[in-house]
Amino acid sequence: MAQDQSPPTGPDLTQGVALADFHDGKLAGHVGDDEVLLVRGGTEVFAVAAHCTHYHGPLADGLVVGDSVRCPWHHACFDLRTGEATRAPALSPIAVWKVEQQDGRILVREKREQPRPRVKGAVDAPGRIVIVGGGAAGFAAAEMLRRQDYRGSIVMLSNEAAAPVDRPNLSKDYLAGSAPEDWLPLRPDDFYAEAKIDLRLKAEVTSIDVNARHVVTSGGTTIPYDRLLLATGAEPVRLPIPGADQPHVHVLRSLADSRAIIALADGARRAVVIGASFIGLEAAASLRARNIEVHVVGLEQRPMERVLGPEMGDFVRALHEEHGVIFHLGDTVTAIDGKRATLKSGGSIEADIVVVGVGVRPRLGLADQAGLAIDRGVTVNAYLETSVPGIYAAGDIARWPDPHSLQNIRVEHWVVAERQGQTAARNMLGQREPFHAVPFFWSQHYDVPINYVGHAEKWDEIVVDGDIAGKDCLLQYKRNGRLLAVASIYRDIASLEAELAMEKARSP
């Protein structure tokens, strides 16, 4: 994603800098108009682009781990030698420069040709890989297959009308009107043809024949596979109430959903958001950015309390109320008659837009029909392989053995889906790489980002460091004294360090 860039700051690296100028092993400068970050790793000094290729996060504020640097905003990771984006959500590499050392000074003058990614090589390269799903996991898998120099056939079947997009932005900047639509595609349209990825849109897979090893689409097309990745994602829960099918009532999952809400927002005076969790409140913040009056109706007594706890829930509510959001908590909408939303409590709200954000359900029908093991998700092993050899699952549908929480878990995080897609891709090539990434997500509310590392379905203690109301805090979620998750606001390095500590502490 591109961002407006200010003139480069810091020293001119073509003139050289001393090692004594480095701070915590890093120094930000420039080569001409290019912002460049120097990183000291042992006896080596690396020179790379200063900003993350995901949302332009400042890598100078990130965490150096070995010969890699992690972005402070959304925990992407880059190889300092090659520039490769080794961990989602970043997918594109950062540029690398040649480093010279003369008379005790470090000089950077010339950009290197982008080195090739480090490729483990296929142990068992199949001829045909089929990916069902055009979201985070499916796209990340297809892209990683080509990055791993896989030369076989890739068919990607998506029931979406649009090529894979940056879904988190649909409820954030794009909906708010501060991000243009050309930021949304994960890759330009010509990427798929150039990468020889056969992307088929509006393609609904209706069945899998695990014995004949092929899938069948709604049009009757049979597509054979040697390896199959199920990345069917989740679908929004739709309210079974009168009036929920009206044209001004929308869920928010796809680009088409976001476009429809934006079209309604032009000239709208008031919106009702049903659901006080992440999608609902991000949508509320985005609609307030468009100067629309917003009412949030939610069954819970505190927004986000189930995931973030009571204190953070109270903070989130207060933050939205400061921006004019009106809450109706402990309540729900029972009917929508024209533009009138009737509340269970007896009142009603007239609204030009109704956004339903009451959760999603994993799309398990295809896996269930094929006879795969199901346990509130598609059961996979540490390598993301299902109960049927050669069939893998990733993203919102996958329930995997998590070495951090010591449970089999299923989560609906964008970054997790991308990272699982990448791991599944390597495993479909026979690399036998366990998936052990620590779950991560972020949520944006006005100018406040909330980062969350780990997974805590239940806890008996929340340790708060800092000031939640002051937007400077780190919360530790513990059970029986064991740290399960960390939430933070403007504690980027601490969040990265918590992720690293959880990685090191995982069970073998």
N, C-alpha and C positions, 0 to 999 in steps of 0.2 A: 504494500500500500504506500502510495506517495504522500508526502506531506510538504507543506511550504517550508523551505529551508532558509534560514538566516545566513548572513555572511559568515564564513568560517572564522573561528576564534582560536586562541592558543598560539604557540610558537610556529614559525615557518620551519617545517621539518627538513626542507631542502638546505637550510643553513646549519642544521645540526643541533642536538640537545645533549646534555650530560645525563648520565644515569642518576646523578644526584637530584635531577629535576623530577624524577618519577615519584608518584604518590601511591602507596599501596601497590606498587608494581605496575602502574598504569600512567600514561601521559597522553592527553588529547591535544592534537595540533592540526596542522593542515599542510597539504601539498597543492599549491595553487588554490583552486576553489573547492577541492575535495577535503572533507573532514576525515582525519585519519587518527586511529587510536594505536598507540604503541603499548605493547604488553610485554613485560619481562617474565620469562619463564625459565628459571635456572640460569644457565649461561647464555641463553638465546633471547633475542628481542624480536617480537613479531609486529608487523604493521598491517592493520586491517581497517576496513571502513568503520566509521565511528558509530553507525546507527544500525539497529536491527532492521531486517527487511520485512518484518511483519507489520508493525505500526510505528516504525521509526524510533523505537526506544533508544535512549543513550547508553551505549555499551560501556562507556567510561564509568557509569554508575552500577555496572553489573558485577558479577562474581566470576573470578578466574579460578577454574578447577583444572589442574594439569595443563594440557595444551588446548584448552577450550575456554570460551567465555560465555556466560549466561546472561540473557537480557533481564534487566530489573523489572520490566513491566509484566510480561506474560511468560517468562521462563523458557523462551526459546534458547537454543544452544548452538554455538558455531565453533568449528574446528579452526584454530588459529593458524594452522599450516596451509590448509586448502581453502578456507573460507566457507566450507560446506555447512549448510544448516542441518545439523545432526539430530535436532529435536524440534518437533512442531511446538508452537504454531508457525514458526518461520519455515518456509519451504525453499526460498531462493537463497543462494549463497551471498556472502559479503565479499567485496573486492579485497585483494591482498596486494601488498607492495613489497618491493625488494628493500632489504635493510642493509646498510653499509655501516661499518665501524671504522672510524679513522681518528687516530690520536685521542682515543678515549671518548669520542663523541659519536652519537648515533645520527645517521643521515638517511633520509628517505626521499628518493627522487623519482623513481620509476615504478609504475604499476605493473605487476606480473600478469601474464596471461593466466586466466582462471585455471588453477590446477584441477585435474580430474578428481572427483570424489574417491574416497578410499572404498574399494570394492572388495568384499570378502570372496566373491565368486560363488557361483551356484554349485552346490554339491550334487543336486539332482534337479536339473532344469527341465520342467515340463514343457511340452510343446504348446499347450493351449491353457490359458488362464481366463476364467470368466469371473467377473465381479458384479454382484447384484447390489446396486445402490449407488447413488450419485451424490452422497453427502461427504462429510469429513473423512470417514474411514475409507470409503471406496476410492475417493480421489487420491488420498495420501498413499494408498496401496499401489494404485496404478503408477503414480509418479515415482514412487520408490523402486518399483520393478524396473523401470527404465533407467533410473539412477544406478541401480545395481547391474546394469549392462545386460539385463534380460533381453534376449532377442526373439522370443517366441510371440505368439498371438495373445493380445489382450482385448477382450470384449467387455465393455462396461455398460451395464443395463440400468438406466435410471428412469424412474417413473415421474421425474420432475420435467417441467417444460423448459427449464433453463439449465445450461451447463453449470457445474459446481460453483457455488458462491460462498463468500465469507459469511456464514449464517449468523454469528454473533452480532454483526453489524446491522442486521435487519431490525433489531429492537433497540439499537443504540444510535450511533451517529447518522446512519442513513435515514432512519425513521425520524430523527430529530431535524433533518434537513441540513446537517453540517458535513455530510459526506456525499459526494456525487456517486451516481450509479456505476460509473466506470471504475470505482475502487472495489466493487463487489466481486467480480469474477476471480476465482483462484488462479486462473491462467487465461490468457487471451484465447479466442476461439480457434486460432490456427495452431495452438499448441498440440491439440489432440491429433490432428493429421500429421504434423511434423514428428510427433513422438510415436506415431503408428498405434495410437490407442483408439479402438473402434468404439466411440461413445455413441450410444443410441438413446435418445431422449424419448420421453413418453412411452417407455418400454416397460410393460408390466409383466413380470414373471409369475406364471400361475402354478407351475409345478417343477419339481426336481425328481429325476429318476436316478437314484443313487447307484443302481446296478448298471444301467446303460451309460451312466455318467454324462447326462445332458440335462439342460433346463429347457422349458417350453414357455413361450411368451403368449400373451392373450391373443395375438394374431396368428397363433399356431406354428410359429417358427421354432424349430428345434436347434439348440446351440450346444455342441459337445464341449466338454471340458476335461482336462487332466487334473487341474486343481480348481477349486471353487471357493470364492470368498463371499460370505453372506454379510452384507453391511446395509441391511434394510432399514435401520434407524428406528425412529419412533414417530407416532402420529399424535397430533393434539387431541386431547379429550374434548369432545363436543357436548355441550349441555343438553340433556333431554328435557328441554322446557319449551312451552309454546313460544313461537316467534324467533327461535334461535336460528332459523334458516333465512331470515330476511337479509337483503343486500347490504345493509349497514352494520351487520353483525359479522365479525371476523375473528378467526384464530390467527396466530402469528407464528408461522413456521417456515414458509417459503418466500421466495422473492415476490411471487404473485400476491401473497397475503400482504406483505409490506407495501407493495405498490398500491393495492386496493385501499389500505388505510390512509396512505398519503393522499390519494385522490380525494377521499372523503374529507380529509383534514382541511382542504382548501375551502374556506368559508364556514367551517364548522365552529360552533360556539361551545359545545359541551360534549365530553366523552365519558362513558362509563367503562371502567376496566374491571372485569370480574376475575378475581384472583390476586392475592397479595404476596406472591412469591417473586422469583427473579424476573421472569419474562414479563409478568404483569407490571411490576414496578419500574422496570426499564422502559416499558412502553409508556407508562405514566409520565416518567421524566421526559421522554422524547416528545410526547404530545404537549407537555407544559412548555417545552422549548418553542413550540409553535403557537404559544399564547392561547391554548385551548383550556377551558375549565375542565378539570379532571376529578372524577369521583372514583375511588377504589373500593370495591365491595369484596370482602373476604371472610371466609368462615373462621379463620384463626383470630385469636385475641391480639396477637402481635405479628407484624410482618416478619417473615423469615425466621421466626423463633425456632422452628424445627431443625433448621440447619445451623443457625448462627447463635442461638441462645437468646435469653430475654434481654440482656443489656444491649447487645447489638441490634436486636429487633426494635427496642425503644428508640435507639439512635436513628435507625433507618426511617421509622415513622416520623420522628421529629424533623429529620432532614427533608422529607417530602412535604411535610406540612409547612415548613419554612418557605417552600417553593409553591405553596398554594394548593397542594393536593388535599382533597377532602376524603377522609376515611369513613367507611361504614363497616366496622369489623364485627365478628360474631354474627354475620348476616349473610344472606345470599339472594340472588335474583331468581324469582320463581316463574316469571313470564316477561316477555317483551311484546307489548301491544303497540304496533307502530313504533314510535320513538320513545314510548314510555316503558321504562324498566321497573317492574314491580318488585319490591323487596319483601322478604319473608316477614320482616318486622312490621310490615304494614304500610310503609311509605312507598314513594315512587320517585323516579328521577327521569326527567326528559333529557334525551341524549341524541346527538346527531351521529355518533359513532359508538359502537359497543365492541370492545376487544375482550375476547375470552382467553384467559391465561391460567387455566386450572390444572395444568399438568399434561403429561404425554403418556402414551402407552407404547411399549416396544412392539414392533411389527414381527410377531412370532409365527404367524400362520404358515408361511412357506416352510420354515424349519420344522414346525410341528407336523405338517403334512408329509414331509420327507422322512419322518421317523427319527429325527435327531433328538438327543436327550434334552429335555426342557426342565428348568427349575427357576420359575419367575425370570426367565431369560434363557438364552441358548447356552447350555453348559459347555465350557471349553476348558482345556488343560492349560498348563503354564505357557504352551507354545501357541495358544489360541486355536488349537485344532478341536473340532467337535467330536462327538462320539462316532462319527463316520469318518474313517481315514480319507484324507485328501480334501475334506471340506472344512474350511476355517470360518470363524465368525469374529467380527470386530465392531466396536462402537456401542451404540445404545442397547443393542440386543444381547451383548455378550456378558455372561457371568463367569468371572475368572477367579482363580485362587490368588488372592492378594497377599503378598508376603509381609505387608506392613500392618494391616488390621488383623491378619491371621484368620480371615474369613473369605468365603466366596462372595464376591460383590459384583454388582452391576451399577454403573453410574452413567449419567447422561451429560457428560462434559465434552465440549468440543475438542479440547486439547487431548483428552484421553482417547477419543475416537481417532484423531489423527495419528497419535503415537501407536495405537493398536493397529491401525491400517499399515503403518510402516513396518512394524514388527511382523505382522502377518505376511507381508510381501516377502520379507527375507526368509521367513519360515516356509513359505510355499516354494522357495528355491532350495530348501533342504538345509538351511543354516542352523536350525535348532537353537534359536535364541529365546530364552524365557522372557515373558513380558513382566517386568518388575518396576516400571515407571511409577513414581508416586503420583496419585491423582492430583490434578490442579485445575482450578477454574478462576475466572475473574468476573466481576459484575461491576457495571458503571452506573452511578446515580449522580447526575449533574456533574460536579467537579470532583466527586469522591469515588475512587476505585477501591473495591474490596477484593483482595486476593485470598485464595483459600488453597491450602496444601494439605493433602492427606484425605482421610475418610473417617468420619465419626458418626455412625448412626445413633449411638447412645453414648452418653458420658455421665460421670458423676461429679465432675469438677471442671470449672472453667477458670483458668488463671489469667488475669488481665494485667498486662504491662503497658503503662502509658495512660492516655486520656482518650476514651472513645469519643466523647463529645467534642474534644479538641482535634479530632481527626488525626490522631497520632497514637496508634496503639497496635498491640499484638496480643491475640487471645490464644491460649493453649487449651485444647479440649482433651481431657484425660479420662481414662477409666481404669480403676484399680491402680492408680499411680502411673499408668502407661500413657505416653503421649500418642494420640491418634491423629490429631489435625491441628492446624494453625490457621487462623484468619488474621488479616492485618490491613491497616489503612496507612499508607505512606510509610511503611517499614519494609522497603523493597529488599535491601540486603538481608535483613533478618528473615524474610520470607524465603529467599534463596538458600540461606544457610539452614533453615529448618528442612527444606526439601533435601538438601545434601545430607543432613544428619539422618533423615529417615531412610535415604538410600543406603547409607552405611550400616544402619541398624537392622536392616531387613533380615528375616530368617533365611538360612541357607536353603 
